[in-house]
Amino acid sequence: MYPQRTKKEYTPFCQSLAAAWPEAVQIRLVQDNLNTHNASSFYENLPAHEAFALRQRFEFYYTPQSASWLNRIEIEFSALARQCLDRRIATLEQLKREVLVRMQARDAKRIKINWQFSLAGAREKMNSHYQRVFAQNIQCKRV
């Protein structure tokens, strides 16, 4: 957890992910389209050879901007906001402690998301995106 979400904070975050999984050849990272969420962050904050090595460890995937319903983490943030972010928290350390307690509690309860969106519904909704990245995806269109 960092006080800001800049390229300076994104780089050590990715370094910590890489360190946590040293055996992984490549880490697939699903993230939103924030302008700091890309390899340029590494090159702006590390020597070129370190930035290149870190970049090689990641494969970036971005959630569609117009389809935020796909982003399940938004559900978690919403629950977190209702449980502890609805008031001013004095220090970053206190915030970290409270967020960790809430996350551990939700993990312990093994809370699941009741996903009500069908595969057919998702394909219909995302069809224009599918076609944009690969024109032959026209077959995804509902007949």
SERO-544981 format. One record per residue (C-alpha): residue number from 1; chain; x negated, y, z negated. Coordinates in Angstrom, 2 decimals. Layout:
<atoms>
+-----+--------+---------+---------+---------+
! num ! chaine !      px !      py !      pz !
+-----+--------+---------+---------+---------+
! NUM !      A !       X !       Y !       Z !
...
+-----+--------+---------+---------+---------+
</atoms>
This chain:
<atoms>
+-----+--------+---------+---------+---------+
! num ! chaine !      px !      py !      pz !
+-----+--------+---------+---------+---------+
!   1 !      A !    0.00 !    0.00 !    0.00 !
!   2 !      A !   -1.37 !    3.35 !    1.02 !
!   3 !      A !   -0.20 !    6.91 !    0.38 !
!   4 !      A !   -0.06 !    7.56 !    4.14 !
!   5 !      A !    0.28 !    5.53 !    7.33 !
!   6 !      A !   -2.59 !    6.78 !    9.44 !
!   7 !      A !   -5.23 !    5.05 !   11.53 !
!   8 !      A !   -7.59 !    5.42 !    8.58 !
!   9 !      A !   -5.31 !    3.23 !    6.42 !
!  10 !      A !   -4.34 !    0.82 !    9.21 !
!  11 !      A !   -7.94 !   -0.26 !    9.80 !
!  12 !      A !   -8.67 !   -1.55 !    6.26 !
!  13 !      A !   -5.22 !   -3.17 !    6.23 !
!  14 !      A !   -6.15 !   -5.18 !    9.33 !
!  15 !      A !   -9.59 !   -5.91 !    7.88 !
!  16 !      A !   -7.91 !   -7.36 !    4.79 !
!  17 !      A !   -5.66 !   -9.53 !    6.96 !
!  18 !      A !   -8.68 !  -10.81 !    8.89 !
!  19 !      A !  -10.52 !  -11.52 !    5.62 !
!  20 !      A !   -7.52 !  -13.36 !    4.20 !
!  21 !      A !   -7.53 !  -15.79 !    7.15 !
!  22 !      A !  -11.21 !  -16.27 !    8.03 !
!  23 !      A !  -10.55 !  -19.57 !    9.82 !
!  24 !      A !   -7.97 !  -18.08 !   12.20 !
!  25 !      A !   -9.32 !  -17.54 !   15.69 !
!  26 !      A !   -6.61 !  -14.99 !   16.38 !
!  27 !      A !   -3.93 !  -13.47 !   14.16 !
!  28 !      A !   -0.60 !  -12.63 !   15.76 !
!  29 !      A !    0.61 !   -9.40 !   14.22 !
!  30 !      A !    4.24 !   -8.36 !   14.72 !
!  31 !      A !    4.74 !   -4.68 !   13.99 !
!  32 !      A !    6.71 !   -1.61 !   14.88 !
!  33 !      A !    5.64 !    0.95 !   17.47 !
!  34 !      A !    4.07 !    3.45 !   15.08 !
!  35 !      A !    1.32 !    5.32 !   16.95 !
!  36 !      A !   -1.33 !    4.09 !   14.50 !
!  37 !      A !   -0.54 !    0.41 !   15.09 !
!  38 !      A !   -3.10 !   -0.38 !   17.76 !
!  39 !      A !   -6.78 !   -1.14 !   18.26 !
!  40 !      A !   -7.70 !    2.51 !   18.77 !
!  41 !      A !   -7.47 !    2.78 !   14.98 !
!  42 !      A !  -10.41 !    0.40 !   14.68 !
!  43 !      A !  -12.57 !    2.36 !   17.12 !
!  44 !      A !  -11.85 !    5.64 !   15.36 !
!  45 !      A !  -12.88 !    4.28 !   11.96 !
!  46 !      A !  -15.56 !    1.64 !   12.54 !
!  47 !      A !  -18.78 !    1.29 !   14.51 !
!  48 !      A !  -18.00 !    0.03 !   18.02 !
!  49 !      A !  -19.31 !   -3.51 !   17.46 !
!  50 !      A !  -17.22 !   -3.91 !   14.27 !
!  51 !      A !  -14.15 !   -2.43 !   15.95 !
!  52 !      A !  -14.56 !   -4.82 !   18.89 !
!  53 !      A !  -14.97 !   -7.84 !   16.59 !
!  54 !      A !  -11.88 !   -6.86 !   14.58 !
!  55 !      A !   -9.87 !   -6.28 !   17.76 !
!  56 !      A !  -10.72 !   -9.78 !   18.95 !
!  57 !      A !   -9.10 !  -11.22 !   15.82 !
!  58 !      A !   -5.64 !   -9.78 !   16.60 !
!  59 !      A !   -2.92 !  -10.26 !   19.13 !
!  60 !      A !   -0.42 !   -7.41 !   18.76 !
!  61 !      A !    3.31 !   -7.80 !   19.29 !
!  62 !      A !    5.65 !   -4.85 !   19.00 !
!  63 !      A !    9.32 !   -4.87 !   18.07 !
!  64 !      A !   11.48 !   -3.21 !   20.75 !
!  65 !      A !   12.18 !    0.43 !   19.95 !
!  66 !      A !   15.82 !    0.18 !   20.96 !
!  67 !      A !   16.44 !   -3.08 !   19.13 !
!  68 !      A !   15.59 !   -2.40 !   15.51 !
!  69 !      A !   18.13 !   -5.04 !   14.46 !
!  70 !      A !   15.39 !   -7.53 !   15.33 !
!  71 !      A !   13.15 !   -6.14 !   12.64 !
!  72 !      A !   13.96 !   -8.29 !    9.60 !
!  73 !      A !   11.56 !   -6.32 !    7.46 !
!  74 !      A !   14.03 !   -3.44 !    7.60 !
!  75 !      A !   16.39 !   -5.60 !    5.56 !
!  76 !      A !   13.68 !   -6.12 !    2.95 !
!  77 !      A !   12.90 !   -2.41 !    2.82 !
!  78 !      A !   16.58 !   -1.65 !    2.39 !
!  79 !      A !   16.82 !   -4.03 !   -0.57 !
!  80 !      A !   13.63 !   -2.57 !   -2.04 !
!  81 !      A !   14.95 !    0.98 !   -1.62 !
!  82 !      A !   18.15 !    0.08 !   -3.47 !
!  83 !      A !   16.25 !   -1.65 !   -6.28 !
!  84 !      A !   13.43 !    0.76 !   -7.03 !
!  85 !      A !   12.85 !    3.47 !   -4.46 !
!  86 !      A !   15.96 !    5.46 !   -5.26 !
!  87 !      A !   14.05 !    7.65 !   -7.71 !
!  88 !      A !   10.76 !    9.46 !   -8.00 !
!  89 !      A !    7.89 !    7.21 !   -9.04 !
!  90 !      A !    5.07 !    9.17 !  -10.64 !
!  91 !      A !    1.97 !    7.37 !   -9.40 !
!  92 !      A !    0.88 !    5.12 !   -6.56 !
!  93 !      A !   -0.20 !    2.50 !   -9.12 !
!  94 !      A !    3.26 !    2.45 !  -10.70 !
!  95 !      A !    4.83 !    2.18 !   -7.24 !
!  96 !      A !    2.58 !   -0.78 !   -6.39 !
!  97 !      A !    3.51 !   -2.55 !   -9.64 !
!  98 !      A !    7.24 !   -2.03 !   -9.18 !
!  99 !      A !    7.24 !   -3.08 !   -5.55 !
! 100 !      A !    5.22 !   -6.21 !   -6.37 !
! 101 !      A !    7.64 !   -7.17 !   -9.16 !
! 102 !      A !   10.63 !   -6.78 !   -6.81 !
! 103 !      A !    8.92 !   -8.73 !   -4.03 !
! 104 !      A !    8.01 !  -11.57 !   -6.38 !
! 105 !      A !   11.57 !  -11.68 !   -7.73 !
! 106 !      A !   13.03 !  -11.90 !   -4.20 !
! 107 !      A !   10.49 !  -14.57 !   -3.26 !
! 108 !      A !   11.32 !  -16.58 !   -6.40 !
! 109 !      A !   15.04 !  -16.44 !   -5.55 !
! 110 !      A !   14.18 !  -17.70 !   -2.05 !
! 111 !      A !   16.57 !  -15.14 !   -0.60 !
! 112 !      A !   17.43 !  -15.90 !    2.99 !
! 113 !      A !   18.81 !  -13.64 !    5.66 !
! 114 !      A !   22.24 !  -14.62 !    6.95 !
! 115 !      A !   21.46 !  -14.19 !   10.62 !
! 116 !      A !   24.73 !  -13.79 !   12.52 !
! 117 !      A !   23.37 !  -12.90 !   15.92 !
! 118 !      A !   23.47 !  -15.85 !   18.35 !
! 119 !      A !   20.81 !  -16.65 !   20.91 !
! 120 !      A !   23.34 !  -15.96 !   23.69 !
! 121 !      A !   24.24 !  -12.61 !   22.09 !
! 122 !      A !   20.57 !  -11.69 !   21.76 !
! 123 !      A !   19.87 !  -12.55 !   25.38 !
! 124 !      A !   22.82 !  -10.49 !   26.55 !
! 125 !      A !   21.84 !   -7.49 !   24.44 !
! 126 !      A !   18.16 !   -7.70 !   25.40 !
! 127 !      A !   18.68 !   -8.52 !   29.08 !
! 128 !      A !   17.58 !   -5.12 !   30.36 !
! 129 !      A !   14.35 !   -5.43 !   28.35 !
! 130 !      A !   13.75 !   -8.93 !   29.68 !
! 131 !      A !   14.20 !   -7.72 !   33.25 !
! 132 !      A !   11.85 !   -4.78 !   32.71 !
! 133 !      A !    8.96 !   -7.04 !   31.71 !
! 134 !      A !    9.74 !   -9.77 !   34.25 !
! 135 !      A !   12.18 !   -9.07 !   37.07 !
! 136 !      A !   13.16 !  -12.71 !   37.54 !
! 137 !      A !   14.81 !  -12.64 !   34.12 !
! 138 !      A !   17.96 !  -11.55 !   35.91 !
! 139 !      A !   19.24 !  -15.09 !   35.22 !
! 140 !      A !   19.57 !  -14.11 !   31.55 !
! 141 !      A !   22.51 !  -11.96 !   32.55 !
! 142 !      A !   25.85 !  -13.34 !   31.49 !
! 143 !      A !   27.77 !  -14.80 !   34.42 !
+-----+--------+---------+---------+---------+
</atoms>
